[in-house]
Amino acid sequence: MELTLIYVYDPLCGWCYGFHPVMEKIHKRFADQLAIEVKPGGLAVGDRAMPLGEGYGYITDALGQVEKTTGVEFGRNFKLLAEEGSYLYDSEPPCRAQLTMNQLSPTDSLTFAGVLQNAFFRDGLNLNHAETYVTLLEEFDLDTDTFMDLYHSKAIAADLQEEFKWCKNAGATGFPTLLIRIGDEISLMARGYRLFDTIESHLHHLINNLEKIRKA
């Protein structure tokens, strides 16, 4: 009856950027009661990857909505990057970095997700360049060469495609998505941005019900 909250997000998803503080609060609130697993979902990969400028109108409208709803702020450097427009909006490199962290240091997965999103949406850093991750890894007790070797490997590239398929098959067709795993059973909890109180209440009742079942 082990309980796991599976957080499916994408490093280039603005709503996920707004949702990360909620996930941090959930992690703190339920640290001793459930496991949190982070999975990269693949928002803009393959044919969906494109120069940022091609979707700038939509992105500009969405930024204001995300800021108003979630309280986060997009950094000036990111807004300048979006306005200039040539940046290739490709989720594959940062998703590959997330999966690399998941495999090497799963306890840092959620923190790393926040670092990735701050790097892009706050600081406007280029997540398509491997050198960026070398800098980001300075915050973690992890060997940089080991990370980069796995990041560049064919194995992690293949694993990432399987991860994308798994997320889609599990119902994570939008981001952020929260899935619940109880034992071997996986169910959809929420898709899209949700307030902390909503998620906290749902998990609180779920955990209480599981405790009653265990004691029965």
Residue frames as a rotation matrix with the C-alpha (Angstrom) as fourth column:
MET 1
0.561 0.828 0.000 0.00
0.828 -0.561 0.000 0.00
0.000 0.000 -1.000 0.00
GLU 2
-0.391 -0.776 -0.494 2.98
0.697 -0.601 0.392 2.32
-0.601 -0.191 0.776 -0.49
LEU 3
0.713 0.701 -0.031 1.81
0.568 -0.603 -0.560 5.75
-0.411 0.382 -0.828 -1.68
THR 4
-0.505 -0.863 0.024 3.71
0.680 -0.381 0.626 7.72
-0.531 0.333 0.779 -4.33
LEU 5
0.632 0.577 -0.518 2.83
0.125 -0.735 -0.667 11.09
-0.765 0.357 -0.536 -5.84
ILE 6
-0.187 -0.663 0.725 4.13
0.885 0.206 0.417 11.19
-0.426 0.720 0.549 -9.42
TYR 7
0.380 0.210 -0.901 4.74
-0.009 -0.973 -0.230 14.71
-0.925 0.095 -0.368 -10.70
VAL 8
-0.003 -0.306 0.952 4.88
0.958 0.272 0.091 14.87
-0.287 0.912 0.292 -14.50
TYR 9
0.600 0.112 -0.792 6.14
0.071 -0.994 -0.087 18.23
-0.797 -0.004 -0.604 -15.72
ASP 10
0.523 -0.532 0.666 8.16
0.817 0.090 -0.570 19.80
0.243 0.842 0.481 -18.48
PRO 11
-0.228 -0.715 -0.661 11.11
0.834 -0.493 0.246 22.16
-0.502 -0.496 0.709 -17.88
LEU 12
-0.968 -0.141 0.208 9.79
0.240 -0.765 0.598 24.48
0.075 0.629 0.774 -20.63
CYS 13
-0.101 0.995 0.018 6.20
0.748 0.064 0.661 24.57
0.656 0.081 -0.750 -19.33
GLY 14
-0.591 -0.123 0.797 5.30
-0.187 -0.940 -0.284 27.97
0.784 -0.317 0.533 -17.90
TRP 15
0.465 0.834 0.297 2.45
-0.580 0.033 0.814 26.57
0.669 -0.551 0.499 -15.81
CYS 16
0.610 -0.349 -0.711 4.87
0.577 0.811 0.097 24.03
0.543 -0.469 0.696 -14.34
TYR 17
-0.532 -0.788 0.308 7.16
0.410 -0.559 -0.721 26.91
0.741 -0.257 0.621 -13.41
GLY 18
-0.279 0.530 0.801 4.24
-0.662 -0.710 0.239 28.45
0.695 -0.464 0.549 -11.57
PHE 19
0.724 0.647 -0.239 3.36
-0.342 0.638 0.690 25.13
0.599 -0.418 0.683 -9.99
HIS 20
-0.031 -0.829 -0.559 6.81
0.263 0.532 -0.805 24.29
0.964 -0.172 0.201 -8.64
PRO 21
-0.692 -0.215 0.689 6.38
-0.542 -0.475 -0.693 26.30
0.477 -0.853 0.213 -5.40
VAL 22
0.379 0.885 0.271 3.22
-0.904 0.292 0.311 24.27
0.196 -0.363 0.911 -4.76
MET 23
0.660 -0.183 -0.728 5.15
0.007 0.971 -0.238 21.04
0.751 0.153 0.643 -5.23
GLU 24
-0.489 -0.869 0.079 7.82
-0.017 -0.081 -0.997 22.23
0.872 -0.488 0.025 -2.81
LYS 25
-0.391 0.435 0.811 5.14
-0.903 -0.351 -0.247 22.89
0.177 -0.829 0.530 -0.19
ILE 26
0.711 0.648 -0.272 3.59
-0.612 0.761 0.213 19.47
0.345 0.015 0.938 -0.83
HIS 27
0.185 -0.749 -0.636 6.99
0.139 0.661 -0.738 17.84
0.973 0.049 0.226 -0.42
LYS 28
-0.741 -0.480 0.469 7.52
-0.324 -0.356 -0.876 19.61
0.588 -0.801 0.108 2.90
ARG 29
-0.067 0.834 0.548 3.99
-0.988 -0.130 0.078 18.92
0.136 -0.536 0.833 4.14
PHE 30
0.858 0.511 0.060 3.99
-0.513 0.857 0.037 15.19
-0.032 -0.063 0.998 3.39
ALA 31
0.046 -0.964 -0.262 7.71
-0.918 0.062 -0.392 14.41
0.394 0.258 -0.882 3.67
ASP 32
-0.752 -0.382 0.537 7.14
-0.617 0.694 -0.371 11.50
-0.231 -0.610 -0.758 6.04
GLN 33
-0.076 0.871 0.485 3.93
-0.351 0.432 -0.831 10.19
-0.933 -0.233 0.273 4.49
LEU 34
0.856 0.349 0.380 4.50
0.205 0.446 -0.871 9.76
-0.474 0.824 0.310 0.77
ALA 35
-0.287 -0.931 0.224 7.21
0.576 0.020 0.818 9.54
-0.766 0.364 0.530 -1.84
ILE 36
0.640 0.406 -0.652 7.41
-0.267 -0.678 -0.685 12.05
-0.720 0.612 -0.326 -4.67
GLU 37
-0.142 -0.621 0.771 8.62
0.677 0.507 0.533 10.93
-0.722 0.598 0.348 -8.07
VAL 38
0.183 0.115 -0.976 9.41
-0.409 -0.894 -0.182 13.47
-0.894 0.433 -0.117 -10.80
LYS 39
-0.064 -0.168 0.984 9.01
0.739 0.655 0.159 12.59
-0.671 0.737 0.082 -14.47
PRO 40
-0.622 -0.185 -0.760 9.80
-0.306 -0.836 0.455 14.76
-0.720 0.516 0.464 -17.52
GLY 41
0.131 0.896 0.425 6.89
0.143 0.407 -0.902 14.75
-0.981 0.179 -0.075 -19.93
GLY 42
-0.679 -0.478 0.557 8.17
0.586 0.103 0.804 16.13
-0.441 0.872 0.210 -23.25
LEU 43
0.195 0.797 -0.571 6.10
0.234 -0.604 -0.762 19.23
-0.952 0.015 -0.304 -24.05
ALA 44
0.782 -0.005 -0.623 8.01
-0.537 -0.514 -0.669 20.39
-0.317 0.858 -0.405 -27.12
VAL 45
-0.220 -0.837 0.500 9.97
-0.263 0.545 0.796 17.54
-0.939 0.044 -0.340 -28.67
GLY 46
-0.386 0.012 0.922 10.44
0.737 0.605 0.300 16.31
-0.555 0.796 -0.243 -32.22
ASP 47
-0.372 0.315 0.873 8.11
0.781 -0.403 0.478 18.14
0.502 0.859 -0.096 -34.60
ARG 48
0.693 0.709 -0.135 6.79
0.653 -0.537 0.533 20.28
0.306 -0.458 -0.835 -31.73
ALA 49
0.052 -0.758 -0.650 10.19
0.695 -0.440 0.568 21.90
-0.717 -0.481 0.504 -31.12
MET 50
0.420 0.150 0.895 10.38
0.817 -0.491 -0.301 25.30
0.395 0.858 -0.329 -32.78
PRO 51
-0.679 -0.634 0.371 11.95
0.439 -0.755 -0.487 28.77
0.589 -0.168 0.791 -32.48
LEU 52
-0.567 0.430 -0.703 10.49
0.722 -0.150 -0.675 30.60
-0.396 -0.890 -0.225 -29.51
GLY 53
-0.827 0.174 -0.534 9.45
-0.271 -0.957 0.107 33.52
-0.492 0.233 0.839 -31.68
GLU 54
-0.824 0.528 -0.207 6.97
-0.038 0.312 0.949 31.42
0.566 0.790 -0.237 -33.64
GLY 55
-0.001 0.856 -0.516 4.75
0.762 0.335 0.554 31.18
0.647 -0.393 -0.653 -30.60
TYR 56
-0.859 -0.501 -0.105 5.66
0.438 -0.613 -0.658 34.49
0.265 -0.611 0.746 -28.98
GLY 57
-0.497 0.740 0.452 2.16
-0.517 -0.672 0.531 35.98
0.697 0.030 0.717 -29.18
TYR 58
0.481 0.683 -0.549 0.64
-0.003 0.628 0.778 33.04
0.877 -0.373 0.304 -27.38
ILE 59
-0.106 -0.624 -0.774 3.50
0.841 0.358 -0.404 32.89
0.530 -0.694 0.487 -24.88
THR 60
-0.866 -0.215 0.451 3.18
0.032 -0.925 -0.379 36.59
0.499 -0.314 0.808 -24.06
ASP 61
0.006 0.956 0.293 -0.51
-0.627 -0.225 0.746 36.18
0.779 -0.189 0.598 -23.27
ALA 62
0.539 0.198 -0.819 0.16
0.299 0.864 0.406 33.06
0.787 -0.464 0.406 -21.21
LEU 63
-0.523 -0.829 -0.198 2.92
0.518 -0.124 -0.846 34.70
0.677 -0.545 0.494 -19.14
GLY 64
-0.657 0.321 0.682 0.54
-0.546 -0.826 -0.137 37.25
0.520 -0.462 0.719 -17.69
GLN 65
0.431 0.887 -0.163 -2.03
-0.565 0.406 0.718 34.61
0.704 -0.218 0.677 -16.89
VAL 66
0.272 -0.425 -0.863 0.52
0.550 0.805 -0.223 32.37
0.789 -0.414 0.453 -15.18
GLU 67
-0.769 -0.616 0.171 1.89
0.251 -0.537 -0.805 35.27
0.587 -0.577 0.568 -13.13
LYS 68
-0.371 0.714 0.593 -1.58
-0.754 -0.605 0.257 36.41
0.542 -0.352 0.763 -12.07
THR 69
0.591 0.696 -0.407 -2.77
-0.392 0.689 0.610 32.91
0.705 -0.201 0.680 -11.15
THR 70
0.553 -0.429 -0.714 0.33
0.579 0.814 -0.041 31.50
0.599 -0.391 0.699 -9.48
GLY 71
0.973 -0.174 -0.149 2.21
-0.009 -0.677 0.735 34.51
-0.229 -0.715 -0.661 -8.15
VAL 72
0.157 -0.961 0.226 5.50
0.758 0.265 0.597 33.65
-0.633 0.077 0.770 -9.84
GLU 73
0.659 -0.028 -0.752 7.36
-0.367 -0.884 -0.289 36.17
-0.657 0.467 -0.592 -11.97
PHE 74
0.701 -0.460 0.545 9.09
0.711 0.504 -0.490 35.53
-0.050 0.731 0.680 -15.26
GLY 75
0.096 -0.793 -0.602 12.52
0.546 -0.464 0.698 37.11
-0.832 -0.396 0.388 -15.38
ARG 76
0.536 0.043 -0.843 13.52
-0.451 -0.830 -0.329 39.97
-0.714 0.556 -0.426 -17.62
ASN 77
-0.522 -0.824 -0.219 16.17
-0.659 0.227 0.717 37.83
-0.542 0.519 -0.661 -19.31
PHE 78
-0.589 0.391 0.707 13.60
0.506 0.861 -0.055 35.21
-0.630 0.325 -0.705 -20.27
LYS 79
0.499 0.841 -0.212 11.22
0.372 -0.428 -0.824 37.85
-0.783 0.332 -0.526 -21.64
LEU 80
0.206 -0.527 -0.825 14.05
-0.748 -0.628 0.214 39.30
-0.631 0.573 -0.523 -23.72
LEU 81
-0.793 -0.492 0.359 14.89
-0.213 0.776 0.594 35.81
-0.571 0.394 -0.720 -24.96
ALA 82
-0.174 0.832 0.527 11.27
0.695 0.483 -0.533 35.23
-0.698 0.274 -0.662 -25.97
GLU 83
0.625 0.422 -0.657 11.02
-0.052 -0.817 -0.574 38.63
-0.779 0.393 -0.488 -27.65
GLU 84
-0.259 -0.804 -0.535 14.20
-0.751 -0.180 0.635 38.07
-0.607 0.567 -0.558 -29.68
GLY 85
0.512 0.850 -0.122 12.65
-0.751 0.373 -0.546 34.80
-0.418 0.371 0.829 -30.81
SER 86
0.192 -0.461 -0.867 15.48
-0.817 0.415 -0.401 32.69
0.544 0.785 -0.296 -32.24
TYR 87
-0.554 -0.424 0.716 15.89
-0.791 0.536 -0.295 30.38
-0.259 -0.730 -0.633 -29.24
LEU 88
-0.450 0.367 -0.814 14.97
-0.373 0.751 0.545 26.80
0.811 0.549 -0.201 -30.15
TYR 89
-0.075 0.579 0.812 12.12
-0.995 0.010 -0.099 25.81
-0.066 -0.815 0.575 -27.84
ASP 90
0.072 -0.074 -0.995 13.10
-0.399 0.912 -0.097 22.16
0.914 0.404 0.036 -27.45
SER 91
0.643 0.299 0.705 12.20
-0.757 0.108 0.645 20.15
0.117 -0.948 0.296 -24.35
GLU 92
0.818 -0.236 -0.524 14.44
0.111 0.959 -0.259 17.20
0.564 0.153 0.811 -25.15
PRO 93
-0.183 -0.983 0.027 17.74
0.089 -0.044 -0.995 18.52
0.979 -0.180 0.096 -23.67
PRO 94
-0.478 -0.028 0.878 16.32
-0.795 -0.412 -0.446 19.67
0.374 -0.911 0.175 -20.29
CYS 95
0.685 0.716 0.137 14.10
-0.719 0.633 0.285 16.58
0.118 -0.293 0.949 -20.06
ARG 96
0.543 -0.586 -0.601 17.18
0.187 0.783 -0.594 14.47
0.818 0.210 0.535 -20.65
ALA 97
-0.513 -0.723 0.462 18.96
-0.275 -0.371 -0.887 16.40
0.813 -0.582 -0.008 -17.89
GLN 98
0.034 0.617 0.786 16.03
-0.989 -0.093 0.116 15.77
0.145 -0.781 0.607 -15.54
LEU 99
0.898 0.311 -0.312 16.04
-0.303 0.950 0.073 12.06
0.319 0.029 0.947 -16.27
THR 100
0.059 -0.961 -0.270 19.81
0.129 0.276 -0.953 11.96
0.990 0.021 0.140 -15.74
MET 101
-0.555 -0.203 0.806 19.36
-0.685 -0.438 -0.582 13.52
0.472 -0.876 0.104 -12.30
ASN 102
0.489 0.827 0.276 16.50
-0.859 0.404 0.313 11.12
0.148 -0.391 0.909 -11.56
GLN 103
0.789 -0.188 -0.585 18.76
0.032 0.963 -0.267 8.16
0.614 0.193 0.766 -12.21
LEU 104
-0.184 -0.979 -0.093 21.85
0.271 0.040 -0.962 9.45
0.945 -0.202 0.258 -10.42
SER 105
-0.975 -0.143 -0.172 20.29
0.207 -0.288 -0.935 11.21
0.084 -0.947 0.311 -7.43
PRO 106
-0.322 0.941 0.110 16.50
0.595 0.111 0.796 10.72
0.737 0.321 -0.595 -7.19
THR 107
0.092 0.363 -0.927 16.29
0.968 -0.251 -0.003 12.56
-0.234 -0.898 -0.374 -3.87
ASP 108
-0.596 -0.370 -0.713 17.39
0.226 -0.929 0.293 15.72
-0.771 0.014 0.637 -5.71
SER 109
-0.580 0.328 0.745 14.85
0.814 0.210 0.542 15.33
0.021 0.921 -0.389 -8.54
LEU 110
0.499 0.866 -0.003 12.31
0.865 -0.498 0.055 17.89
0.047 -0.030 -0.998 -7.35
THR 111
0.393 -0.449 -0.803 14.94
0.222 -0.801 0.557 20.45
-0.892 -0.397 -0.215 -6.40
PHE 112
-0.675 -0.701 0.230 16.62
0.349 -0.029 0.937 20.00
-0.650 0.712 0.264 -9.78
ALA 113
-0.105 0.727 0.678 13.30
0.986 -0.012 0.165 20.57
0.129 0.686 -0.716 -11.56
GLY 114
0.788 0.400 -0.468 13.08
0.509 -0.851 0.131 23.94
-0.346 -0.341 -0.874 -9.84
VAL 115
-0.037 -0.902 -0.429 16.67
0.103 -0.431 0.897 24.77
-0.994 -0.012 0.109 -10.74
LEU 116
-0.626 -0.135 0.768 16.01
0.734 0.231 0.639 23.96
-0.264 0.964 -0.045 -14.40
GLN 117
0.278 0.858 0.432 12.92
0.935 -0.346 0.084 26.12
0.221 0.381 -0.898 -14.52
ASN 118
0.687 -0.122 -0.716 14.55
0.278 -0.866 0.415 29.05
-0.671 -0.484 -0.561 -12.75
ALA 119
-0.399 -0.915 0.061 17.45
0.354 -0.092 0.931 28.82
-0.846 0.393 0.360 -15.17
PHE 120
-0.616 0.206 0.760 15.10
0.779 0.014 0.627 29.20
0.119 0.978 -0.169 -18.12
PHE 121
0.247 0.905 0.346 12.10
0.805 -0.390 0.446 31.23
0.539 0.168 -0.825 -16.98
ARG 122
0.818 -0.008 -0.574 13.92
0.412 -0.689 0.597 33.50
-0.401 -0.725 -0.560 -14.54
ASP 123
0.144 -0.917 -0.371 17.46
0.013 -0.373 0.928 33.76
-0.989 -0.139 -0.042 -15.89
GLY 124
0.800 0.251 -0.545 16.94
-0.500 -0.222 -0.837 33.12
-0.331 0.942 -0.052 -19.61
LEU 125
-0.239 -0.946 0.218 19.75
-0.643 0.322 0.695 30.55
-0.727 0.026 -0.686 -19.80
ASN 126
0.045 0.162 -0.986 20.19
-0.952 0.306 0.007 28.27
0.302 0.938 0.168 -22.80
LEU 127
0.191 0.119 0.974 19.05
-0.642 0.766 0.032 24.79
-0.743 -0.631 0.222 -21.83
ASN 128
0.986 0.084 -0.143 20.05
-0.166 0.562 -0.810 23.48
0.013 0.823 0.568 -25.25
HIS 129
0.244 -0.969 -0.047 23.73
-0.540 -0.095 -0.836 23.83
0.806 0.230 -0.546 -24.33
ALA 130
0.516 -0.101 -0.851 25.30
0.506 0.838 0.207 21.11
0.692 -0.537 0.483 -22.20
GLU 131
-0.562 -0.820 0.113 27.61
0.416 -0.398 -0.818 23.70
0.715 -0.412 0.564 -20.62
THR 132
-0.124 0.612 0.781 24.60
-0.612 -0.666 0.425 25.22
0.781 -0.426 0.457 -18.87
TYR 133
0.797 0.496 -0.344 24.07
-0.100 0.671 0.735 22.03
0.595 -0.552 0.584 -16.88
VAL 134
-0.059 -0.900 -0.433 27.68
0.699 0.272 -0.661 22.04
0.713 -0.342 0.613 -15.71
THR 135
-0.722 -0.163 0.673 26.95
-0.205 -0.878 -0.433 25.37
0.661 -0.451 0.600 -14.03
LEU 136
0.224 0.920 0.323 23.61
-0.710 -0.074 0.701 24.25
0.668 -0.386 0.636 -12.60
LEU 137
0.547 -0.037 -0.837 25.20
0.293 0.944 0.150 21.15
0.784 -0.327 0.527 -11.07
GLU 138
-0.531 -0.793 0.298 27.30
0.012 -0.359 -0.933 23.34
0.847 -0.492 0.200 -8.77
GLU 139
-0.116 0.589 0.800 24.31
-0.908 -0.389 0.155 23.37
0.403 -0.708 0.580 -6.42
PHE 140
0.851 0.524 -0.035 24.39
-0.490 0.816 0.306 19.59
0.189 -0.243 0.951 -6.03
ASP 141
0.029 -0.821 0.570 26.75
-0.781 0.337 0.525 17.08
-0.623 -0.461 -0.632 -4.46
LEU 142
0.782 0.285 0.555 27.17
0.148 0.780 -0.608 15.16
-0.606 0.557 0.568 -7.68
ASP 143
-0.289 -0.950 0.114 30.15
0.294 0.026 0.955 14.42
-0.911 0.310 0.272 -9.88
THR 144
0.208 0.391 -0.896 29.84
-0.601 -0.672 -0.433 16.56
-0.772 0.628 0.095 -13.00
ASP 145
-0.616 -0.510 -0.600 31.69
-0.785 0.337 0.520 14.15
-0.062 0.791 -0.608 -15.29
THR 146
-0.884 0.348 0.311 29.45
0.274 0.927 -0.257 11.27
-0.378 -0.142 -0.915 -14.25
PHE 147
0.035 0.945 -0.324 26.37
0.132 -0.326 -0.936 13.37
-0.991 -0.010 -0.136 -14.92
MET 148
0.131 0.001 -0.991 27.53
-0.812 -0.574 -0.108 14.58
-0.569 0.819 -0.075 -18.31
ASP 149
-0.885 -0.452 -0.115 28.63
-0.444 0.741 0.504 11.11
-0.142 0.497 -0.856 -19.44
LEU 150
-0.599 0.739 0.310 25.15
0.569 0.664 -0.485 9.78
-0.564 -0.115 -0.818 -18.74
TYR 151
0.148 0.661 -0.735 23.47
-0.114 -0.727 -0.677 12.88
-0.982 0.184 -0.032 -20.18
HIS 152
-0.087 -0.285 -0.955 25.27
-0.935 -0.308 0.177 12.36
-0.345 0.908 -0.240 -23.51
SER 153
-0.798 -0.337 0.499 24.77
-0.248 0.939 0.237 8.59
-0.549 0.065 -0.833 -23.60
LYS 154
-0.679 0.564 -0.469 22.59
-0.410 0.239 0.880 6.64
0.609 0.790 0.069 -26.01
ALA 155
-0.669 0.400 -0.627 21.12
0.646 0.730 -0.223 4.84
0.368 -0.554 -0.747 -23.01
ILE 156
-0.624 0.453 -0.637 19.62
0.345 -0.572 -0.745 7.99
-0.701 -0.684 0.200 -21.48
ALA 157
-0.732 0.363 -0.576 18.27
-0.663 -0.571 0.484 9.07
-0.153 0.736 0.659 -24.87
ALA 158
-0.622 0.497 -0.604 16.49
-0.031 0.756 0.654 5.72
0.782 0.426 -0.455 -25.24
ASP 159
-0.650 0.360 -0.669 15.26
0.760 0.296 -0.579 5.81
-0.010 -0.885 -0.466 -21.64
LEU 160
-0.792 0.329 -0.514 13.84
-0.149 -0.921 -0.361 9.28
-0.592 -0.209 0.778 -22.22
GLN 161
-0.649 0.578 -0.494 11.70
-0.617 -0.020 0.787 8.14
0.445 0.816 0.369 -25.15
GLU 162
-0.487 0.456 -0.745 10.34
0.495 0.847 0.194 5.35
0.720 -0.274 -0.638 -22.98
GLU 163
-0.752 0.175 -0.636 9.65
0.540 -0.391 -0.746 7.88
-0.379 -0.904 0.200 -20.23
PHE 164
-0.795 0.474 -0.379 7.65
-0.578 -0.781 0.237 10.05
-0.184 0.407 0.895 -22.63
LYS 165
-0.489 0.609 -0.625 5.60
-0.254 0.585 0.770 7.03
0.835 0.535 -0.131 -23.70
TRP 166
-0.606 0.225 -0.763 4.99
0.724 0.554 -0.411 6.00
0.330 -0.802 -0.498 -20.11
CYS 167
-0.848 0.247 -0.468 3.76
0.105 -0.788 -0.607 9.46
-0.519 -0.564 0.642 -19.14
LYS 168
-0.657 0.616 -0.435 1.39
-0.732 -0.383 0.563 9.66
0.180 0.688 0.703 -22.08
ASN 169
-0.424 0.479 -0.768 -0.01
0.037 0.857 0.514 6.18
0.905 0.190 -0.381 -21.46
ALA 170
-0.667 0.114 -0.736 -0.51
0.739 0.220 -0.637 7.02
0.089 -0.969 -0.231 -17.78
GLY 171
0.377 0.924 0.061 -2.71
0.921 -0.381 0.078 9.98
0.096 0.026 -0.995 -18.69
ALA 172
0.061 -0.435 -0.898 -0.18
0.416 -0.807 0.419 12.82
-0.907 -0.399 0.132 -18.46
THR 173
0.047 0.068 0.997 -1.29
0.999 -0.023 -0.045 14.49
0.020 0.997 -0.069 -21.69
GLY 174
0.575 0.047 0.817 -0.93
0.126 -0.992 -0.032 18.02
0.809 0.121 -0.576 -20.30
PHE 175
-0.248 -0.778 -0.577 1.41
0.823 0.145 -0.550 19.64
0.512 -0.611 0.604 -17.80
PRO 176
-0.727 -0.615 0.306 1.64
-0.678 0.569 -0.466 19.70
0.112 -0.546 -0.830 -14.90
THR 177
0.307 0.779 -0.547 -0.01
-0.451 0.625 0.637 16.35
0.838 0.051 0.544 -14.16
LEU 178
-0.443 -0.362 0.820 -0.20
-0.894 0.248 -0.374 14.59
-0.068 -0.899 -0.434 -10.82
LEU 179
0.145 0.408 -0.901 -0.58
-0.380 0.864 0.330 10.82
0.914 0.295 0.280 -10.70
ILE 180
0.191 -0.028 0.981 -1.09
-0.967 0.169 0.193 8.64
-0.171 -0.985 0.005 -7.65
ARG 181
-0.139 -0.257 -0.956 0.55
-0.383 0.904 -0.187 5.24
0.913 0.341 -0.224 -7.33
ILE 182
0.191 0.219 0.957 -0.80
-0.962 0.238 0.137 2.97
-0.198 -0.946 0.256 -4.60
GLY 183
0.247 -0.226 0.942 1.02
-0.018 0.971 0.238 -0.33
-0.969 -0.076 0.236 -4.74
ASP 184
-0.673 -0.474 0.568 0.95
0.496 0.280 0.822 -1.28
-0.548 0.835 0.046 -8.41
GLU 185
0.211 0.866 0.453 -2.11
0.973 -0.141 -0.185 0.82
-0.097 0.480 -0.872 -9.29
ILE 186
-0.847 -0.475 -0.237 -1.72
0.428 -0.876 0.223 4.24
-0.314 0.088 0.945 -10.92
SER 187
0.209 0.951 0.229 -4.53
0.973 -0.179 -0.144 6.79
-0.096 0.253 -0.963 -11.23
LEU 188
-0.385 -0.254 0.887 -4.86
0.504 -0.863 -0.028 10.39
0.773 0.437 0.460 -12.38
MET 189
-0.266 0.249 -0.931 -5.14
0.908 -0.261 -0.329 12.90
-0.325 -0.933 -0.156 -9.54
ALA 190
0.540 0.410 -0.735 -4.99
0.182 -0.909 -0.374 16.26
-0.822 0.068 -0.566 -11.34
ARG 191
-0.106 -0.550 0.829 -4.05
0.992 -0.001 0.126 17.75
-0.069 0.835 0.545 -14.68
GLY 192
0.203 0.115 0.972 -3.14
0.387 -0.922 0.029 21.42
0.899 0.371 -0.231 -14.91
TYR 193
-0.719 -0.537 0.440 -2.34
-0.106 -0.542 -0.834 24.00
0.686 -0.646 0.333 -12.24
ARG 194
0.395 0.805 -0.443 -3.96
0.480 0.230 0.847 23.47
0.784 -0.547 -0.296 -8.84
LEU 195
0.332 -0.201 0.922 -3.77
-0.667 -0.741 0.078 25.42
0.667 -0.641 -0.380 -5.60
PHE 196
-0.727 -0.682 -0.078 -1.81
-0.378 0.494 -0.783 23.97
0.573 -0.540 -0.617 -2.69
ASP 197
-0.533 0.558 0.636 -4.91
-0.746 0.045 -0.664 23.76
-0.400 -0.829 0.392 -0.48
THR 198
0.489 0.750 -0.445 -6.73
-0.872 0.430 -0.233 21.65
0.017 0.502 0.864 -3.07
ILE 199
0.148 -0.529 -0.836 -3.91
-0.342 0.766 -0.545 19.14
0.928 0.366 -0.068 -3.41
GLU 200
-0.797 -0.482 0.364 -3.15
-0.468 0.111 -0.877 19.13
0.382 -0.869 -0.314 0.30
SER 201
-0.132 0.845 0.518 -6.77
-0.912 0.101 -0.397 18.33
-0.388 -0.524 0.758 1.14
HIS 202
0.625 0.367 -0.689 -6.95
-0.685 0.681 -0.259 15.53
0.374 0.634 0.677 -1.43
LEU 203
-0.164 -0.795 -0.584 -3.74
-0.217 0.607 -0.765 13.91
0.962 0.001 -0.273 -0.21
HIS 204
-0.710 -0.060 0.701 -4.68
-0.695 -0.098 -0.712 14.34
0.112 -0.993 0.028 3.45
HIS 205
0.274 0.911 0.308 -7.96
-0.897 0.358 -0.260 12.46
-0.348 -0.205 0.915 2.97
LEU 206
0.574 -0.119 -0.810 -6.30
-0.491 0.742 -0.457 9.81
0.655 0.660 0.367 0.81
ILE 207
-0.515 -0.848 -0.122 -3.60
-0.334 0.330 -0.883 9.14
0.789 -0.414 -0.453 3.40
ASN 208
-0.516 0.402 0.756 -6.18
-0.828 -0.007 -0.561 8.99
-0.220 -0.916 0.336 6.19
ASN 209
0.584 0.790 -0.190 -8.27
-0.810 0.547 -0.212 6.50
-0.064 0.277 0.959 4.23
LEU 210
0.255 -0.584 -0.770 -5.24
-0.324 0.699 -0.638 4.32
0.911 0.413 -0.011 3.55
GLU 211
-0.744 -0.523 0.416 -4.38
-0.533 0.088 -0.842 4.35
0.404 -0.847 -0.344 7.24
LYS 212
-0.020 0.830 0.557 -7.89
-0.926 0.194 -0.324 3.18
-0.377 -0.522 0.765 8.10
ILE 213
0.715 0.253 -0.652 -7.56
-0.574 0.744 -0.341 0.34
0.399 0.618 0.677 5.58
ARG 214
-0.234 -0.905 -0.356 -4.20
-0.351 0.420 -0.837 -0.68
0.907 -0.070 -0.416 7.01
LYS 215
-0.787 -0.093 0.610 -5.64
-0.614 0.022 -0.789 -0.81
0.060 -0.995 -0.074 10.53
ALA 216
0.221 0.975 -0.027 -8.81
-0.973 0.222 0.063 -2.67
0.067 0.012 0.998 9.54
